[in-house]
Amino acid sequence: MPVTARGGGTGLCGGCVPSPGGIVLLMDRLNRVLEVDKDNLMVTAEAGVRLCDLYPVIEKEGFFFPPHPGEETAMVGGVIATNAGGSRTVRYGTVRTFLRAVEVVLPQGDILQVGGKLVKNSTGFNLLHLFVGSEGLLGVFTKATLALLPKPRHTLTLIAPYPSIADAIRTVPEIIRRDLQPLAVEFMEQDSVELTERQLHRSWPVKGSQAYLLIIMDLPGDDDPRVEEIAAVCQAHGSGDLFVAETPDKQREVLEFRSQMYAALKPWCMEILDIVVPRSEIAGHVEAVHALEREYKAWLPTYGHAGDGNVHSHIMRVGFRDGKPDFEAKADWDALYPVLRNKLHEDARRRGGMISGEHGIGLAKKEYLREFVGPRQVALMQGIKRLLDPNNILNPGKMF
Ligand SMILES: Cc1cc2nc3c(=O)[nH]c(=O)nc-3n(C[C@H](O)[C@H](O)[C@H](O)COP(=O)(O)OP(=O)(O)OC[C@H]3O[C@@H](n4cnc5c(N)ncnc54)[C@H](O)[C@@H]3O)c2cc1C
């Protein structure tokens, strides 16, 4: 009997869809935060705790958990199973960096306690990291211990407006090289911003530019020279005056706008891609996306995590004419869809990229796995799956 674990159901590649039927294991009632350990800076929570319920508990104690997928109804078990990242990855890494221990129920009924409240651990193969990103194929998580950081005293959100996306993206390596340590660096383009304003009745605070960098800084005090330096680097690469969001409310508004961009595009979206390329290749990959838009007259709105090379292009049922989305255009979108995703993935592969930076493989991306990692690695992964789940009951039909 197939068993599919379902966390918040926010995953973007069909990972928790019970495609072969069977049992869906809802995690909703495993919803307790068990302990905030102030001496070890760790939180232990059950797998069904939603991030939006976890953050306030740890923040109240003066702590901070950096991983932040844009949808806060994702659950602790789900973010481990997908190795979720989000905008703060550039500075702190993905969930993998923060997982210290996990309780896993194996398909044949054993319950494992893997890891501990440890900062380092070289005791045998690292099974903890094997379970991270296992997408519900190797075991069901019921409880996890995650490392925390002290809560930053201040954060500041900057928006740098640019005449072109290429200028915006080319700013990022210099920000990283100068060790300015942003918490997040996101890029987005005007057409997607306009659609989000229209669809969700939200307002973006900067008007009239083609592209934007959204930069979040965590600061030890009010006055930090890094802010001036980041502004100078942005302006040296063609940015106009930076918008500064200082109050927590204004900063939350800006971040929520970014998180909601997917919701605005969704009615027309056939697939959100999750390509990750070396940072030096982001600008080239985004240029390739725009060349495909022009060639196929199909809008491919693209935004992403400029700081870590993770680019989300959306394959839409929307045309592209005179450099703008054309919502009236008629085309055989179903026929165009595989052509565009093949071309986009091909470009990523040429640049040394991968098909998923944070969403995982699930159902949506499994046909590309072999092509990207090769048959030998797929065979090793399948061997691991067989070892842990000899009857192939956990989330069968996903990933491979
Ligand atoms: C608007 C929006 C923005 C997003 N932004 C980001 C982003 O910035 N970064 C990012 O990384 N992701 C992002 N995501 C994707 C999504 O939030 C993450 O993939 C998240 O980690 C999924 O968590 P979930 O609890 O919803 O898992 P689900 O969608 O329920 O499941 C995902 C996978 O995990 C498995 N699983 C779930 N719970 C368990 C468990 N207890 N034990 C074992 N396996 C389990 C499922 O079987 C499935 O394979 C976004 C999604 C949306 C809708």
The ligand as a Tripos MOL2 file, in Angstrom:
@<TRIPOS>MOLECULE
LIG
   53    58     1     0     0
SMALL
NO_CHARGES

@<TRIPOS>ATOM
      1 C1          4.3950   30.8990   -2.8260 C.3       1 LIG1
      2 C2          5.4550   29.8730   -2.6120 C.ar      1 LIG1
      3 C3          6.7690   30.2820   -2.4320 C.ar      1 LIG1
      4 C4          7.7740   29.3350   -2.2130 C.ar      1 LIG1
      5 N1          9.0450   29.7680   -2.0200 N.ar      1 LIG1
      6 C5         10.0080   28.8630   -1.7530 C.ar      1 LIG1
      7 C6         11.3380   29.2990   -1.5020 C.ar      1 LIG1
      8 O1         11.6530   30.4890   -1.5580 O.2       1 LIG1
      9 N2         12.2570   28.3540   -1.2050 N.ar      1 LIG1
     10 C7         11.9620   27.0060   -1.1430 C.ar      1 LIG1
     11 O2         12.8390   26.2110   -0.8590 O.2       1 LIG1
     12 N3         10.7090   26.5800   -1.3980 N.ar      1 LIG1
     13 C8          9.7330   27.4550   -1.6890 C.ar      1 LIG1
     14 N4          8.4650   27.0220   -1.9350 N.ar      1 LIG1
     15 C9          8.1990   25.5680   -1.9640 C.3       1 LIG1
     16 C10         7.7220   24.9470   -0.6410 C.3       1 LIG1
     17 O3          7.3050   25.9070    0.2820 O.3       1 LIG1
     18 C11         8.8250   24.0970   -0.0500 C.3       1 LIG1
     19 O4          9.1620   23.0720   -0.9500 O.3       1 LIG1
     20 C12         8.4630   23.4590    1.3100 C.3       1 LIG1
     21 O5          9.6640   22.9760    1.8330 O.3       1 LIG1
     22 C13         7.4730   22.3320    1.2620 C.3       1 LIG1
     23 O6          7.0320   22.0610    2.5840 O.3       1 LIG1
     24 P1          5.6030   21.4030    2.8400 P.3       1 LIG1
     25 O7          5.4690   21.1400    4.3090 O.co2     1 LIG1
     26 O8          4.5330   22.2170    2.2320 O.co2     1 LIG1
     27 O9          5.7830   20.0010    2.0770 O.3       1 LIG1
     28 P2          4.7730   19.2630    1.0970 P.3       1 LIG1
     29 O10         4.5180   20.0770   -0.1140 O.co2     1 LIG1
     30 O11         3.5900   18.7790    1.8330 O.co2     1 LIG1
     31 O12         5.6810   18.0150    0.6950 O.3       1 LIG1
     32 C14         6.8750   18.1710   -0.0050 C.3       1 LIG1
     33 C15         7.6400   16.8440   -0.0030 C.3       1 LIG1
     34 O13         8.0570   16.5300    1.3200 O.3       1 LIG1
     35 C16         7.5570   15.2670    1.7250 C.3       1 LIG1
     36 N5          7.2160   15.3620    3.1510 N.ar      1 LIG1
     37 C17         6.4030   16.2670    3.7370 C.ar      1 LIG1
     38 N6          6.3740   16.0620    5.0550 N.ar      1 LIG1
     39 C18         7.1820   15.0130    5.3180 C.ar      1 LIG1
     40 C19         7.5480   14.2990    6.5050 C.ar      1 LIG1
     41 N7          7.0620   14.6090    7.7230 N.pl3     1 LIG1
     42 N8          8.3920   13.2390    6.3870 N.ar      1 LIG1
     43 C20         8.8930   12.8700    5.1830 C.ar      1 LIG1
     44 N9          8.5720   13.5060    4.0300 N.ar      1 LIG1
     45 C21         7.7210   14.5530    4.0980 C.ar      1 LIG1
     46 C22         6.3650   15.0110    0.8240 C.3       1 LIG1
     47 O14         6.1030   13.6190    0.6780 O.3       1 LIG1
     48 C23         6.8100   15.6640   -0.4630 C.3       1 LIG1
     49 O15         7.6250   14.8030   -1.2010 O.3       1 LIG1
     50 C24         7.4460   27.9470   -2.1710 C.ar      1 LIG1
     51 C25         6.1240   27.5340   -2.3600 C.ar      1 LIG1
     52 C26         5.1450   28.4860   -2.5860 C.ar      1 LIG1
     53 C27         3.7370   28.0050   -2.7750 C.3       1 LIG1
@<TRIPOS>BOND
     1     1     2 1
     2     2     3 ar
     3     2    52 ar
     4     3     4 ar
     5     4     5 ar
     6     4    50 ar
     7     5     6 ar
     8     6     7 ar
     9     6    13 1
    10     7     8 2
    11     7     9 ar
    12     9    10 ar
    13    10    11 2
    14    10    12 ar
    15    12    13 ar
    16    13    14 ar
    17    14    15 1
    18    14    50 ar
    19    15    16 1
    20    16    17 1
    21    16    18 1
    22    18    19 1
    23    18    20 1
    24    20    21 1
    25    20    22 1
    26    22    23 1
    27    23    24 1
    28    24    25 2
    29    24    26 1
    30    24    27 1
    31    27    28 1
    32    28    29 2
    33    28    30 1
    34    28    31 1
    35    31    32 1
    36    32    33 1
    37    33    34 1
    38    33    48 1
    39    34    35 1
    40    35    36 1
    41    35    46 1
    42    36    37 ar
    43    36    45 ar
    44    37    38 ar
    45    38    39 ar
    46    39    40 ar
    47    39    45 ar
    48    40    41 1
    49    40    42 ar
    50    42    43 ar
    51    43    44 ar
    52    44    45 ar
    53    46    47 1
    54    46    48 1
    55    48    49 1
    56    50    51 ar
    57    51    52 ar
    58    52    53 1
@<TRIPOS>SUBSTRUCTURE
     1 LIG1         1 GROUP 0 **** ****
